[in-house]
Amino acid sequence: MFIFDAHLDLSMNAMEWNRDLTWSIAEIRKSETGMKDLPGRAKNTVSFEAMRKGNIGLCMATQIARYTKKNNPLPGWKSPHQAWAQTQAQLAWYKTMEEIGEMVQIRNNEQLNAHLKLWETKGGKKPIGYILSLEGADSIVTMDHLQKSYDQGLRAIGPAHYGPGTYAQGTDATGGIGAKGKELLKEIDRLGLILDTTHLCDESFWETMKNFNGPVWASHNNCRKLVEHNRQFSDEQIKELISRGAVIGVPLDAWMMTPNWIRGLSTPKGLGVTLHQMIDNIDHICQLAGNDEHVGIGTDLDGGFGNEQCPSDLDTIADLQKIPKMLQKRGYSAVAIENIMHRNFLRFLQKTWI
């Protein structure tokens, strides 16, 4: 079954982790054997080959470069200008992948529909479609930079990531969006960008909902009802998103899938983390919505972790093809399964880009 993944940090893996995604998973793992500079080394799950094997022909592909002020202990770039430059390096990598036929950028409905038709044909190596998304807006130095990003193909943006931000407050932070955040929201609305609510802390989330009437979604967000943490959305937040026609992508980072995860100590097998927890989150969103039209897949695979911190029954991203049968066993119809695997996000895009 065709899969749309609403969140993959492909360029971060290429440019910061120095992974050649044209290699196989095995080749990348072999090249990283013994490396200890970053978590998840030699345990990667994503490559172009694995994406094609899993029929993941389209994704939201991120640019990500956090700007951290002097009193912020989180890792990141020391100025927004450096962060902007890093997003441009990431964009250059995507363009280079286009030049060698590995990827193709999607900016509008015409390109989207043509790409979907291409992937319906049998045989041949097909480029993986990507829609550009910015995770955390701190690299947007001025509103002119957001216009530049739009002209480069940016179609979705999350105002915050982890910690305090310039335009909004993110995971583990507190506070609202302020004057700069409101200015950003106006420009997002003017450009017709999709606003990604993922990572917004509670105060920033509700203030954003109050000040923005354009298209919103959550590219990779689980349910607080199942794992109590501010990184997840409460039922009230999920219902707010549903009321606005949003789609919520369910991620596969193990600490967001089970309570009591301890970084560096817990293991997926030890805590019984499998794709069944992903189905639990999907089902919870469906129950809140009363239908299957507001949830999809947003794996965040290799988003700073590897298979040491994702479901134990997933070795590579190709194993997403296990999900349809699991949904079927939960009683989901064939139409519902297609909605969850790709149609919900595709309909959202097609409606937004009219």
Secondary structure, 3 states (H helix, E strand, C coil): CCCEEEEECHHHHHHCCCCCCCCCHHHHHHHCCCCCCCCCCCCCCCCHHHHHHCCCCEEEEEECCCECCCCCCCCCECCHHHHHHHHHHHHHHHHHHHHCCCEEECCCHHHHHHHHHHHHCCCCCCCEEEEEEEECCCCCCCHHHHHHHHHCCEEEEECCCECECCCCECECCCCCCHHHHHHHHHHHHHHCCEEECCCCCHHHHHHHHHHCCCCEEECCCCECCCCCCCCCECHHHHHHHHHCCCCEEECCCHHHCCCCCCCCCCCCCCCCCCHHHHHHHHHHHHHHHCCCCCEEECCCCCCCCCHHHCCCCCCCHHHHHHHHHHHHHCCCCHHHHHHHHHHHHHHHHHHHCC
